[in-house]
């Protein structure tokens, strides 16, 4: 929390750690009580246009006119348009203590977007603080940004529990580790909170600390294999989304009591959570990767059916870029072209 306090002290905060270290959870929980006005975007692809569309949509919550002009301008890949974009963003008039969060930034791997973020930070736009959450290092100029006071960096070491902290964590969960068990758990997990949590569940289930071949094997043993068949089937359908709403779940899995299913899922483990402010459900990245590994082993027809339904959802929601991506996966060129025409229409009218 002391490190996270720097979010409101510097123009840019970079939170870097591998998957499952609690980056997103830490930032989200901190911002809930910070009094900050939060704008949050979770990336789901390497699309620069998708990044720009998400950014303009968020700015639209503050200044719709500014967002429309940014959408018409398009991402300023050429340096000659960078100043125009920055000048527009400066007119947005962000509320006091505004925090713009870009989660899963590692999916972009775009030097152009890195450069844009760097210039946006150096512009020191009033009231705007940016948080980048990523599994990999951000850009090439981080050292310079830190030295000049533009940026604070929160790395994986801030998220790792020591052996002493591991013992305390388990004690708070009702488990007292012997010195030998504590040493084994810490050497196995290296203080990685997701692995510690799964080992805790395994201990509560079996009464002993036991190494698994992989984290996915541990997830299967203590989480997935304990679900009844209906919950397993639901999870293998909804896992294609990074996050989803109640309505999305209903469309993807019609004819069942979705409210009851979601209630059972969120109450039984910490890997499916409900964001009450956004009314969206989200599976933890580690759990999602496990489910998608199983989904990838399903028949192509089953996968395409799920992808096509997802495309239809995004079409109805007006998110044509995501719709095109899912229709492409589903092998449905006609629906893809329909989404493309809708997207072109948006660009012509300047809507975001």
C-alpha positions in Angstrom: 0.0 0.0 0.0 2.9 2.4 0.7 4.1 1.7 -2.8 0.7 2.1 -4.3 0.3 5.5 -2.6 2.7 6.7 -5.3 -0.1 6.3 -7.9 -1.4 9.7 -6.9 2.0 11.2 -6.5 3.4 10.6 -10.0 2.0 10.9 -13.6 2.8 7.2 -14.3 2.9 4.1 -12.1 4.1 0.8 -13.7 3.1 -2.4 -12.0 5.1 -5.3 -13.3 5.0 -9.0 -12.3 4.2 -12.4 -13.8 0.7 -13.8 -13.9 -0.9 -14.6 -10.6 1.1 -12.2 -8.4 -2.0 -10.1 -7.5 -1.2 -7.0 -9.6 -4.8 -6.3 -10.7 -6.3 -7.2 -7.3 -3.8 -4.9 -5.5 -4.5 -1.9 -7.7 -8.2 -2.4 -7.8 -8.5 -2.8 -4.0 -6.3 0.2 -3.4 -8.3 2.5 -5.7 -11.6 1.5 -4.1 -10.6 3.4 -0.9 -8.3 6.0 -2.4 -11.0 8.5 -3.3 -9.7 8.6 -6.9 -12.0 8.8 -10.0 -11.0 5.7 -11.8 -11.1 4.9 -15.5 -10.2 1.3 -16.1 -9.5 -0.6 -19.4 -8.4 -4.2 -19.6 -6.8 -5.0 -22.9 -7.6 -8.3 -24.6 -5.6 -8.2 -27.8 -2.5 -6.7 -29.6 -4.8 -4.3 -31.5 -3.6 -0.7 -31.4 -7.0 0.4 -32.8 -8.7 -1.6 -30.0 -6.5 0.2 -27.5 -7.4 3.6 -28.9 -11.1 2.8 -29.0 -10.9 1.8 -25.4 -9.1 4.9 -24.4 -11.5 7.2 -26.2 -14.4 5.4 -24.7 -13.0 6.1 -21.2 -12.3 9.7 -22.0 -15.9 10.0 -23.2 -16.9 9.5 -19.6 -15.2 12.8 -18.8 -15.7 14.8 -22.0 -17.7 13.2 -24.8 -16.8 16.0 -27.3 -13.1 15.4 -26.7 -13.5 11.6 -27.1 -15.3 12.1 -30.4 -12.5 14.2 -31.8 -9.9 11.7 -30.6 -11.9 8.9 -32.3 -11.9 10.8 -35.6 -8.2 11.6 -35.3 -7.4 7.9 -34.8 -4.3 6.6 -33.0 -1.4 9.1 -33.6 1.1 6.6 -35.0 2.8 9.4 -36.9 4.7 11.9 -34.8 3.1 14.8 -36.6 -0.3 13.9 -35.0 1.0 13.2 -31.5 0.9 16.9 -30.4 -2.7 17.1 -31.8 -3.8 14.1 -29.7 -2.1 15.3 -26.6 -3.6 18.8 -27.0 -7.1 17.2 -27.3 -6.6 15.1 -24.2 -5.5 18.2 -22.3 -8.9 19.8 -23.0 -10.8 16.9 -21.4 -10.5 18.6 -17.9 -10.2 15.5 -15.8 -11.7 15.5 -12.3 -9.3 15.8 -9.3 -7.3 12.6 -8.7 -8.3 10.8 -11.9 -6.5 7.5 -12.3 -6.4 5.9 -15.8 -5.6 2.1 -15.5 -4.5 0.1 -18.5 -4.5 -3.6 -17.4 -2.9 -6.5 -19.3 -0.7 -4.0 -21.2 1.7 -6.7 -22.1 -0.7 -7.9 -24.8 0.1 -4.9 -26.9 3.8 -5.1 -27.4 3.7 -1.9 -29.4 6.5 0.6 -29.5 4.1 3.2 -30.9 1.8 2.9 -27.9 4.8 2.9 -25.6 5.9 6.2 -27.2 2.4 7.7 -26.9 2.2 6.8 -23.2 5.6 8.3 -22.6 4.6 11.6 -24.3 1.3 11.6 -22.5 3.1 11.3 -19.1 5.6 14.0 -20.0 2.8 16.3 -20.9 1.8 16.2 -17.1 -1.9 16.7 -17.8 -3.6 18.2 -14.8 -5.2 15.7 -12.4 -4.4 12.7 -14.6 -2.4 9.7 -13.2 -1.8 6.6 -15.3 -1.3 3.1 -14.1 0.2 0.4 -16.4 -0.3 -3.2 -15.3 1.8 -5.6 -17.2 3.6 -9.0 -17.0 6.6 -7.7 -18.9 8.8 -4.6 -18.8 7.3 -1.4 -20.2 9.1 0.5 -23.0 12.8 1.4 -23.2 12.6 4.8 -21.4 11.5 3.6 -17.9 14.8 4.4 -16.2 14.7 7.9 -17.6 11.1 8.4 -16.6 11.8 7.2 -13.1 15.0 9.4 -12.7 13.1 12.5 -13.9 10.2 11.9 -11.4 7.6 11.0 -14.0 7.2 7.4 -13.0 7.2 5.0 -10.1 7.9 1.3 -10.6 6.3 -1.5 -8.6 8.0 -4.9 -9.3 7.4 -8.5 -8.5 9.4 -8.3 -5.3 6.7 -6.1 -3.8 4.2 -8.9 -4.2 6.2 -11.9 -3.0 5.7 -13.2 0.5 8.7 -14.1 2.6 8.7 -17.4 4.5 7.7 -15.6 7.7 4.8 -13.9 5.9 3.8 -17.2 4.4 3.5 -18.7 7.9 1.4 -15.7 9.1 -0.8 -15.9 6.0 -1.6 -19.6 6.6 -2.2 -18.9 10.3 -4.8 -16.3 9.4 -6.4 -19.0 7.3 -6.5 -21.4 10.2 -3.5 -23.5 9.2 -0.3 -23.7 11.4 2.7 -24.8 9.4 5.6 -26.6 11.1 9.1 -25.2 10.3 9.6 -28.0 7.8 6.3 -27.4 6.1 6.9 -23.6 5.9 10.3 -24.2 4.3 8.8 -26.7 1.8 5.9 -24.3 0.9 8.1 -21.3 0.4 10.7 -23.2 -1.6 7.9 -24.6 -3.8 6.0 -21.3 -4.3 8.8 -18.7 -3.9 6.2 -16.5 -2.2 3.9 -16.5 -5.2 0.4 -15.7 -3.7 -1.6 -17.7 -6.2 0.5 -20.8 -5.6 0.3 -20.3 -1.9 -3.5 -20.1 -2.0 -3.7 -23.3 -4.1 -1.3 -25.1 -1.8 -3.5 -23.9 1.1 -6.6 -25.4 -0.5 -4.7 -28.6 -1.1 -3.6 -28.7 2.5 -7.2 -28.2 3.7 -8.3 -31.0 1.4 -5.5 -33.6 2.0 -4.0 -32.5 5.3 -0.5 -32.3 4.0 1.8 -30.2 1.8 2.4 -31.9 -1.5 4.2 -30.7 -4.6 2.5 -30.9 -8.0 4.1 -31.2 -11.4 2.6 -27.8 -12.4 0.3 -25.1 -11.2 -2.4 -26.2 -13.7 -2.3 -29.7 -12.1 -2.8 -28.1 -8.7 -5.7 -26.0 -10.1 -7.3 -29.2 -11.5 -6.9 -31.1 -8.3 -8.2 -28.5 -5.8 -10.6 -26.3 -7.9 -11.8 -27.6 -11.2 -12.2 -31.3 -10.5 -14.4 -30.5 -7.5 -17.0 -28.7 -9.6 -20.2 -30.6 -10.7 -20.6 -31.2 -14.5 -22.9 -28.2 -15.1 -20.4 -25.7 -13.6 -17.6 -27.2 -15.6 -19.5 -26.9 -18.9 -20.5 -23.3 -18.1 -16.9 -22.4 -17.3 -15.6 -23.9 -20.5 -18.1 -21.7 -22.5 -17.6 -18.4 -20.6 -13.8 -18.7 -20.4 -13.4 -17.2 -23.9 -14.2 -13.8 -22.3 -11.7 -11.9 -20.1 -14.6 -10.6 -18.1 -18.4 -10.9 -18.6 -21.7 -9.6 -17.5 -24.8 -11.4 -16.3 -26.4 -10.8 -19.6 -23.4 -12.2 -21.5 -23.6 -15.3 -19.4 -27.3 -15.7 -20.2 -26.7 -15.4 -23.9 -23.8 -17.9 -23.9 -25.6 -20.4 -21.7 -29.4 -20.1 -22.3 -32.1 -22.1 -20.6 -30.5 -22.4 -17.1 -30.6 -20.4 -13.9 -27.5 -18.2 -14.5 -28.0 -16.4 -11.3 -27.7 -19.6 -9.3 -24.7 -20.7 -11.3 -22.8 -17.5 -10.8 -23.7 -17.4 -7.1 -22.3 -20.9 -6.6 -19.1 -20.0 -8.5 -18.4 -16.8 -6.6 -19.1 -18.3 -3.2 -17.0 -21.4 -3.6 -13.6 -20.0 -4.6 -11.6 -16.8 -5.0 -10.9 -17.4 -8.7 -14.2 -16.0 -9.9 -15.1 -12.5 -8.6 -17.8 -10.0 -9.1 -16.8 -6.3 -9.6 -19.8 -4.7 -8.0 -19.0 -1.2 -9.4 -18.9 -2.4 -13.0 -21.3 -5.4 -12.5 -18.9 -7.7 -14.3 -17.6 -11.1 -13.4 -14.0 -12.1 -14.0 -12.0 -15.3 -13.7 -8.5 -15.0 -12.4 -5.9 -15.1 -15.1 -4.4 -18.4 -13.9 -7.8 -20.0 -13.7 -8.7 -18.6 -17.2 -5.5 -20.0 -18.7 -6.3 -23.4 -17.2 -9.9 -23.3 -18.6 -8.7 -22.2 -22.0 -6.2 -25.0 -22.2 -9.1 -27.4 -21.8 -11.3 -25.4 -24.2 -8.6 -25.7 -26.8 -9.0 -29.5 -26.6 -12.7 -29.4 -27.5 -13.8 -30.1 -31.0 -13.5 -27.3 -33.6 -17.3 -27.2 -34.0 -17.8 -26.6 -30.3 -15.2 -23.9 -30.2 -16.7 -22.1 -33.3 -20.2 -22.3 -31.8 -18.9 -20.5 -28.6 -16.9 -17.9 -30.7 -19.9 -17.2 -32.9 -22.2 -16.5 -29.9 -19.6 -14.2 -28.5 -19.4 -12.3 -31.8 -23.2 -12.0 -31.8 -23.0 -10.5 -28.3 -20.5 -7.9 -29.2 -22.4 -7.0 -32.4 -25.5 -6.3 -30.3 -23.4 -4.3 -27.8 -21.9 -2.2 -30.7 -18.4 -3.4 -30.1 -17.6 -4.2 -33.7 -13.9 -4.7 -33.3 -14.3 -7.5 -30.8 -17.2 -8.9 -32.9 -14.9 -9.1 -35.9 -12.2 -10.9 -33.9 -14.7 -13.6 -32.7 -16.4 -14.0 -36.1 -12.9 -14.5 -37.6 -12.2 -17.2 -35.1 -15.6 -18.8 -35.8 -14.8 -19.0 -39.5 -17.9 -16.8 -40.4 -16.8 -14.3 -43.1 -20.3 -13.1 -43.7 -20.8 -12.0 -40.1 -17.3 -10.6 -40.0 -18.0 -8.4 -43.1 -21.3 -7.2 -41.5 -19.3 -6.1 -38.4 -16.7 -4.4 -40.5 -19.4 -2.4 -42.3 -20.8 -1.3 -38.9 -17.3 -0.3 -37.7 -16.7 1.8 -40.9 -20.0 3.5 -40.2 -18.9 4.4 -36.7 -15.6 5.9 -38.0 -17.5 8.0 -40.6 -19.9 9.4 -38.0 -17.2 9.9 -35.4 -19.0 7.9 -32.7 -17.0 6.1 -30.0 
